[in-house]
Amino acid sequence: MSRRGLAAAASVLDQAATSATNILVLVLAARLSTVSGFGAFSMVYVTFTVLLGLNMAYVGQTLVLESGERLGAECRSALAFTAAASAAVGAALAGTGAVLSGATGWAFAALGLVLPVALLQDGLRYCFSALRTPQRALAADALRLVCVVAALAVQPTGTSPARLVLAWGLSALPALALGLWLLRPYVRDARASLTPYLRRGHLGRRFVVEFAVGNGSSQLAVLGLGVFATPLAVGALRGATTLFGPLNVLFNSANSFGPPFLSRLGDKRATVRATAALGAALAAVAALWATVLHLLPARYGRMLLGDTWDAAASLLPATGAQYAVMALGTCALLTLRVLAPRSTLSLQITYSLLSVALLLAGYATAGAAGAAWGLAAGSALKATAAWLRVHRTRPGVPTPA
């Protein structure tokens, strides 16, 4: 296999390792917790997911666009900014959690303590991506997977959400140490500077907007259910989506490796034909996986999610439908990134906010099941609008919103 092929394989495996880590964290937490405890843990994990996405958008996505002789300095600067920003946010979370107290409050306080470790360890992935050495990211993330499973597996049943958060966060320390050691040859003589991240025109601001109106808005809406409704709804939704985690690996791989392949196809017709076929295949996989989960005997479901299984199982039809239409929407947006990359932001803003509204309206109407069907409806509308935009788009000419 060529060097480029090995790098691509390492990137896919690294993505699989990080996805497996997220899935297993939630599965183990659900098995170790009571229903209410998993609800509290899920609220904290959703918060971390949002903060992780914001850091990825503001720091990671801009870092991977860098090239040239200053890559070492850019990597050191990215890690320095992540450390400073995560320490500030972590202190705020720790203080707020201590004031709130209770199971949820102490879990948020624990997140504040471990946030710099978790975000720095994840940030190393973007350094290795920019340096075109994904095998180093794979080594660190594989160690992270092993350590987090071991750390959570030894916790007793009924462990508090705060203790689970601490075990999860501190288990990143060995992977962080390994990643920093692997990065050291590239940054040994480089100097860090926070100035680029504080400038008004920093490109990460645009990426943050796209994340906020895309993934972040729905995550925050789910978190809002725990604040204004009940953490049990958050636990049920997170439990259901956790079971569809393998599909996220496929979606992320399509986004990562699709554009270079599609750009070589030439015309719009060939591009649309390829992405439509990919979308149909991914939707079929999602529907098949949803059917398998729906037919899974309850005793096996409880082996996966513990007491949370009963609540999550009732949401599987809606979550399966959501992932099926998400497959179609993901491939439509992938098409637009190749044909007219500036046309996606207005779609993301409009239909992500509509999805949030449908989620909240669904919860008000029919509880957690209504919220899940609201998310499915929002994803279906976004997919439909994205394919209509593809139909109207000429390559290189963004269609007006």
C-alpha positions in Angstrom: 0.0 0.0 0.0 1.3 3.5 -0.9 2.1 6.1 1.8 -1.0 8.0 0.8 -3.1 4.9 1.2 -1.6 4.2 4.6 -2.4 7.7 5.7 -6.0 7.4 4.6 -6.4 4.1 6.4 -4.9 5.6 9.6 -7.4 8.5 9.3 -10.4 6.2 9.0 -9.1 4.0 11.9 -8.5 7.1 14.0 -12.0 8.3 13.3 -13.4 4.8 14.2 -11.4 4.8 17.5 -12.7 8.2 18.6 -16.3 7.2 17.6 -15.9 3.9 19.5 -14.7 5.9 22.5 -17.8 8.1 22.6 -20.1 5.1 22.1 -18.5 3.0 24.8 -18.4 5.9 27.3 -22.1 6.3 27.1 -22.8 2.5 27.1 -20.7 2.0 30.2 -22.1 5.0 31.9 -25.6 3.8 31.2 -24.9 0.4 32.6 -23.3 1.7 35.8 -25.9 4.4 36.5 -29.4 4.6 37.6 -31.9 6.2 35.1 -31.7 9.5 36.8 -27.9 9.3 37.2 -27.5 8.6 33.5 -29.7 11.6 32.8 -27.3 13.8 34.8 -24.3 12.3 33.1 -25.8 12.8 29.7 -26.4 16.5 30.4 -22.7 16.9 31.2 -21.7 14.9 28.2 -23.9 16.9 25.9 -22.2 20.0 27.3 -18.8 18.6 26.6 -19.8 17.7 23.1 -20.8 21.3 22.4 -17.6 22.6 23.9 -15.6 20.0 21.9 -17.4 21.1 18.7 -16.7 24.8 19.3 -13.0 24.1 19.9 -12.9 21.9 16.8 -14.5 24.7 14.7 -12.5 27.6 16.1 -9.1 25.9 16.5 -9.1 22.5 14.7 -10.7 23.4 11.4 -8.4 26.4 10.9 -5.3 24.5 11.9 -5.8 21.7 9.3 -5.8 24.4 6.6 -2.3 25.5 7.5 0.8 24.4 5.6 4.4 25.3 5.2 7.4 25.8 7.5 5.4 27.3 10.3 3.3 24.3 11.0 5.2 23.5 14.2 4.5 27.0 15.6 0.8 26.8 14.5 0.4 23.5 16.3 2.0 24.8 19.5 -0.2 28.0 19.3 -3.3 25.9 18.8 -2.6 23.8 21.9 -1.7 26.9 23.9 -5.0 28.6 23.0 -7.0 25.4 23.8 -5.3 25.1 27.2 -6.0 28.7 28.1 -9.6 28.7 26.8 -10.5 25.4 28.3 -9.0 26.3 31.7 -11.2 29.5 31.8 -14.3 27.7 30.8 -13.5 24.8 33.1 -13.2 27.2 36.1 -16.6 28.7 35.2 -18.2 25.2 35.0 -16.5 24.1 38.3 -17.7 27.2 40.1 -21.3 27.0 38.7 -21.5 23.2 39.5 -20.4 23.8 43.1 -23.0 26.5 43.6 -25.8 24.2 42.1 -24.6 21.2 44.1 -26.8 18.0 43.8 -25.9 15.1 41.5 -26.0 17.3 38.3 -24.2 20.2 39.8 -21.3 18.1 41.1 -21.1 16.4 37.7 -20.7 19.8 36.0 -18.1 20.7 38.6 -16.2 17.5 37.7 -16.4 18.4 34.0 -14.8 21.8 34.8 -11.8 20.0 36.5 -11.1 17.6 33.6 -12.1 19.8 30.7 -8.5 21.0 29.8 -7.2 17.4 29.8 -10.1 16.2 27.5 -9.9 19.1 25.1 -6.1 19.1 24.8 -6.1 15.4 24.1 -8.6 15.8 21.3 -6.8 18.9 19.9 -3.7 16.8 19.3 -5.7 15.0 16.5 -5.8 18.2 14.5 -2.1 18.9 15.0 -1.3 15.4 13.6 -3.8 15.9 10.7 -2.1 19.3 9.8 1.3 17.6 9.9 0.0 14.7 7.7 0.9 12.1 10.3 -2.5 10.5 11.2 -0.8 7.4 12.4 0.4 9.3 15.4 -3.2 10.5 16.2 -4.3 6.9 15.8 -1.7 5.7 18.4 -2.8 8.3 21.0 -6.6 7.8 20.3 -6.3 4.0 20.5 -4.6 4.4 23.9 -7.4 6.8 24.9 -10.0 4.1 24.0 -8.2 1.5 26.1 -7.8 3.7 29.1 -11.3 5.1 29.2 -12.8 1.6 28.9 -10.6 0.3 31.7 -11.3 3.3 33.9 -15.0 3.1 33.6 -15.2 -0.7 33.7 -13.7 -0.8 37.3 -16.3 1.6 38.7 -19.0 0.0 40.9 -22.7 -0.1 39.9 -24.5 3.0 41.0 -21.5 5.2 40.7 -22.4 8.9 41.0 -22.3 11.0 37.8 -19.5 13.2 39.2 -17.3 10.2 39.8 -18.0 8.9 36.3 -17.1 12.2 34.8 -13.8 12.3 36.7 -12.9 8.8 35.7 -13.7 9.5 32.1 -11.7 12.8 32.0 -8.6 11.7 33.9 -8.3 8.6 31.8 -7.3 10.9 28.9 -4.0 11.7 30.7 -1.9 8.8 29.3 -3.1 9.5 25.8 -2.4 13.2 26.3 1.1 12.4 27.4 1.7 10.1 24.5 0.4 12.6 22.0 2.6 15.4 23.4 5.6 13.1 23.2 4.8 12.2 19.6 4.3 15.9 18.7 7.5 17.1 20.4 9.8 16.6 17.3 7.6 18.9 15.3 7.3 21.7 17.8 10.6 21.6 19.7 12.0 24.9 18.4 8.6 26.6 17.7 7.1 29.5 19.7 3.4 29.8 20.6 1.3 32.9 20.0 -2.3 33.4 20.9 -2.6 36.6 18.8 -4.0 34.9 15.6 -6.9 33.4 17.6 -7.8 36.8 19.1 -7.8 38.7 15.8 -11.2 40.0 14.5 -10.9 38.3 11.2 -9.9 34.8 12.5 -11.4 32.2 10.1 -12.5 30.1 13.0 -15.4 32.5 13.7 -17.1 31.5 10.5 -16.6 27.8 11.3 -18.1 28.4 14.8 -21.2 29.9 13.2 -21.6 26.9 11.0 -21.2 24.5 13.9 -23.5 26.5 16.1 -26.4 26.5 13.6 -25.7 23.0 12.5 -24.8 20.5 15.2 -24.6 22.9 18.2 -28.1 24.2 18.1 -29.7 20.7 18.3 -27.3 19.7 21.1 -28.1 22.9 23.1 -31.8 22.2 22.5 -31.4 18.7 24.0 -29.5 20.2 26.9 -32.4 22.7 27.4 -34.7 19.8 27.9 -32.7 18.7 30.9 -32.7 22.2 32.3 -36.3 23.2 31.7 -38.0 19.8 31.5 -36.2 16.7 32.9 -32.8 15.1 32.6 -34.6 11.8 32.1 -35.5 12.9 28.6 -31.9 13.8 27.8 -30.8 10.3 29.0 -33.4 8.6 26.8 -32.4 10.7 23.7 -28.7 10.1 24.3 -29.2 6.4 24.9 -31.0 6.0 21.6 -28.5 8.0 19.6 -25.6 6.2 21.2 -26.9 3.0 19.6 -26.6 4.6 16.2 -23.0 5.7 16.8 -21.5 3.3 14.1 -23.4 5.3 11.5 -21.7 8.5 12.6 -18.4 6.9 11.5 -19.8 6.3 8.0 -21.1 9.9 7.8 -17.9 11.4 9.0 -15.9 9.3 6.6 -18.1 10.4 3.7 -17.5 14.1 4.7 -13.7 13.6 5.1 -12.9 11.5 2.0 -15.8 12.4 -0.3 -14.7 15.9 -1.6 -11.4 14.8 -3.1 -13.0 11.9 -4.8 -16.0 13.9 -6.1 -13.8 16.7 -7.4 -12.2 14.3 -9.8 -15.5 13.2 -11.4 -15.7 16.4 -13.5 -19.3 17.4 -14.2 -22.4 18.0 -12.0 -24.3 15.0 -13.3 -21.6 12.5 -12.4 -21.2 14.1 -8.9 -24.9 14.1 -8.2 -25.2 10.5 -9.4 -22.4 9.4 -7.1 -23.7 11.2 -4.0 -27.3 10.1 -4.6 -26.1 6.5 -4.7 -24.0 7.0 -1.6 -27.0 8.6 0.2 -29.3 5.8 -0.7 -26.8 3.2 0.4 -26.2 4.9 3.8 -30.0 5.4 4.3 -30.5 1.6 3.7 -27.8 0.8 6.2 -29.4 3.1 8.7 -32.9 1.5 8.2 -31.4 -2.0 8.5 -29.5 -1.1 11.7 -32.7 0.5 13.1 -34.6 -2.8 12.4 -31.9 -4.9 14.1 -32.1 -2.7 17.2 -35.9 -2.7 17.2 -35.9 -6.5 17.2 -33.2 -6.8 19.8 -34.5 -8.7 22.9 -34.9 -6.5 26.0 -32.4 -8.5 28.0 -29.7 -7.8 25.5 -30.7 -4.1 25.4 -30.3 -3.9 29.1 -26.8 -5.4 28.8 -26.0 -2.4 26.6 -27.7 0.5 28.3 -28.8 -0.9 31.7 -32.0 0.7 33.2 -31.9 3.4 30.4 -32.8 0.8 27.8 -36.6 0.8 28.3 -36.8 4.6 27.8 -34.3 4.5 24.8 -36.0 1.6 23.1 -39.3 3.5 22.7 -37.4 6.1 20.7 -35.6 3.7 18.3 -38.2 4.1 15.4 -37.9 7.8 15.5 -34.1 7.9 15.8 -33.8 5.3 13.0 -35.9 7.4 10.8 -33.8 10.4 11.7 -30.6 8.7 10.8 -32.0 7.4 7.5 -32.9 10.9 6.3 -29.7 12.3 7.8 -27.8 10.0 5.4 -29.6 11.6 2.5 -29.1 15.1 3.9 -25.4 14.5 4.6 -24.8 13.5 1.0 -26.8 16.5 -0.3 -24.6 18.9 1.7 -21.5 17.0 0.5 -22.6 17.6 -3.1 -23.1 21.3 -2.4 -19.6 21.6 -0.8 -18.2 20.4 -4.1 -20.4 22.3 -6.5 -21.1 25.5 -4.6 -19.5 25.5 -1.1 -20.9 29.0 -0.1 -24.5 27.8 -0.5 -24.6 25.6 2.6 -24.6 28.2 5.4 -28.1 29.6 4.8 -29.4 26.0 4.7 -27.7 25.1 7.9 -29.1 28.2 9.7 -32.7 27.9 8.5 -33.2 24.2 8.9 -31.1 23.6 12.0 -33.2 26.3 13.8 -36.4 24.7 12.4 -35.2 21.3 13.8 -34.8 22.9 17.2 -38.3 24.3 17.1 -39.7 20.9 16.0 -37.8 19.1 18.8 -39.2 21.5 21.4 -42.7 21.4 20.0 -42.5 17.6 19.8 -41.5 17.4 23.5 -44.3 19.7 24.5 -46.7 17.5 22.6 -45.6 14.0 23.3 -42.6 14.0 25.6 -39.3 12.4 24.7 -40.8 10.4 21.8 -42.3 13.6 20.4 -38.8 15.3 20.7 -37.2 12.4 18.8 -39.8 12.6 16.0 -39.4 16.3 15.9 -35.6 15.8 15.2 -36.5 13.3 12.5 -38.9 15.7 10.8 -36.3 18.5 10.9 -33.7 16.2 9.4 -36.1 15.2 6.6 -36.9 18.9 5.8 -33.2 19.8 5.7 -32.4 16.8 3.4 -35.3 17.8 1.1 -34.2 21.4 0.9 -30.6 20.5 0.4 -31.4 18.2 -2.6 -33.6 21.0 -4.1 -30.7 23.4 -3.7 -28.5 20.8 -5.5 -31.0 20.7 -8.4 -30.9 24.5 -8.8 -27.2 24.9 -8.4 -24.7 25.4 -11.1 -21.1 24.4 -10.2 -19.1 27.2 -8.7 -22.2 29.5 -8.6 -23.9 29.6 -5.1 -27.6 29.7 -5.3 -29.3 32.6 -3.4 -30.9 31.7 -0.1 
